């Protein structure tokens, strides 16, 4: 099983940017699909973005498309989420996940990291 540790969260003003990182260990990182989810207080955990093991394919929720970019560096065992033009509704705990990326446009998570808080002030 791979261990996941998120970092990079914090407080940012609306319109600003943050880059989240997810460091993985314990398994062959370069062969696993990964994704990002987020959960705001009182709400369900929602899909944000996913990337295949090779980085060739990505998938985004409509709410973040055009503003967020998911990427990975297999040499560093790290996945990233670049978040631009942040809005107050983007505030949540962000979790990275290992899972399965389906070509039909779906990512099924298997397990999660501990999360990192993103707060966006208006």
C-alpha positions as CSV (number, residue, x, y, z in Angstrom):
1,X,0.0,0.0,0.0
2,X,1.2,3.5,-0.8
3,X,1.4,6.2,1.8
4,X,0.2,9.7,0.7
5,X,1.1,13.0,2.3
6,X,-0.5,16.3,1.1
7,X,1.1,19.7,1.6
8,X,0.8,23.2,0.2
9,X,-2.6,24.2,1.6
10,X,-3.1,27.6,3.3
11,X,-5.0,30.9,3.3
12,X,-5.2,32.8,0.0
13,X,-7.3,35.7,-1.2
14,X,-9.9,35.2,-3.9
15,X,-8.3,35.3,-7.3
16,X,-5.0,34.0,-5.9
17,X,-3.2,30.8,-6.5
18,X,-1.9,27.8,-4.6
19,X,-0.1,24.6,-5.5
20,X,-0.8,21.5,-3.6
21,X,1.6,18.5,-3.5
22,X,1.0,14.9,-2.8
23,X,4.1,12.9,-1.9
24,X,3.8,9.1,-2.2
25,X,5.9,6.3,-0.9
26,X,5.7,2.5,-0.4
27,X,4.7,1.4,-3.9
28,X,5.7,2.0,-7.5
29,X,4.4,5.5,-7.9
30,X,4.9,5.6,-11.7
31,X,2.4,2.8,-12.2
32,X,-0.5,4.2,-10.2
33,X,-3.3,6.5,-11.2
34,X,-4.0,9.3,-8.8
35,X,-6.5,12.0,-8.1
36,X,-7.6,14.9,-6.0
37,X,-10.8,15.3,-4.1
38,X,-12.1,18.0,-1.7
39,X,-14.5,18.2,1.1
40,X,-16.1,21.4,2.5
41,X,-17.7,21.4,6.0
42,X,-21.0,19.7,6.0
43,X,-20.6,18.5,2.4
44,X,-19.7,15.3,0.7
45,X,-16.2,14.6,-0.6
46,X,-16.1,15.7,-4.3
47,X,-13.9,14.7,-7.2
48,X,-11.6,17.5,-8.4
49,X,-9.1,16.0,-10.8
50,X,-7.3,12.9,-11.8
51,X,-4.2,11.8,-13.8
52,X,-3.1,8.5,-15.3
53,X,0.1,6.8,-14.2
54,X,1.9,8.1,-17.3
55,X,0.5,11.6,-17.0
56,X,-0.8,11.3,-20.5
57,X,-4.5,11.7,-19.6
58,X,-6.2,14.1,-17.1
59,X,-9.7,14.6,-16.0
60,X,-11.4,17.5,-14.2
61,X,-14.6,18.4,-12.5
62,X,-16.5,21.0,-14.4
63,X,-16.2,23.4,-11.4
64,X,-12.4,23.6,-11.7
65,X,-11.9,23.1,-15.4
66,X,-9.7,25.9,-16.8
67,X,-8.5,27.0,-13.4
68,X,-6.8,23.9,-11.9
69,X,-4.1,21.8,-13.4
70,X,-3.1,18.4,-12.2
71,X,0.4,17.1,-13.0
72,X,2.9,14.6,-11.7
73,X,6.6,14.0,-11.5
74,X,7.2,10.3,-11.3
75,X,10.9,10.8,-10.6
76,X,10.0,12.6,-7.4
77,X,7.0,10.4,-6.5
78,X,4.9,13.5,-6.3
79,X,1.6,14.7,-7.8
80,X,0.6,18.4,-7.9
81,X,-2.5,20.5,-8.2
82,X,-2.0,24.0,-9.4
83,X,-5.0,26.1,-8.4
84,X,-5.5,29.5,-10.0
85,X,-8.3,32.0,-9.9
86,X,-9.4,30.6,-6.5
87,X,-12.9,31.4,-5.3
88,X,-14.4,31.2,-1.8
89,X,-16.3,28.1,-2.9
90,X,-13.0,26.3,-3.5
91,X,-12.3,26.4,0.2
92,X,-12.1,22.8,1.5
93,X,-9.9,20.1,2.8
94,X,-8.1,18.7,-0.3
95,X,-7.2,15.0,-0.4
96,X,-5.1,13.1,-2.8
97,X,-6.0,9.6,-3.6
98,X,-4.7,6.4,-5.3
99,X,-7.3,4.7,-7.5
100,X,-8.3,3.7,-11.0
101,X,-8.7,6.0,-14.0
102,X,-11.3,4.9,-16.4
103,X,-11.2,6.0,-20.0
104,X,-14.9,6.7,-19.9
105,X,-14.1,9.7,-17.8
106,X,-14.3,8.4,-14.2
107,X,-11.8,8.0,-11.4
108,X,-12.5,5.5,-8.6
109,X,-10.4,6.2,-5.5
110,X,-9.1,3.4,-3.4
111,X,-7.6,5.2,-0.5
112,X,-6.6,8.7,0.7
113,X,-4.0,10.9,2.3
114,X,-4.8,12.9,5.4
115,X,-5.7,16.1,3.6
116,X,-4.6,19.7,3.5
117,X,-6.8,22.7,4.3
118,X,-7.3,25.4,1.7
119,X,-9.0,28.6,2.8
120,X,-10.0,31.3,0.4
121,X,-11.0,34.7,1.7
122,X,-13.3,37.0,-0.2
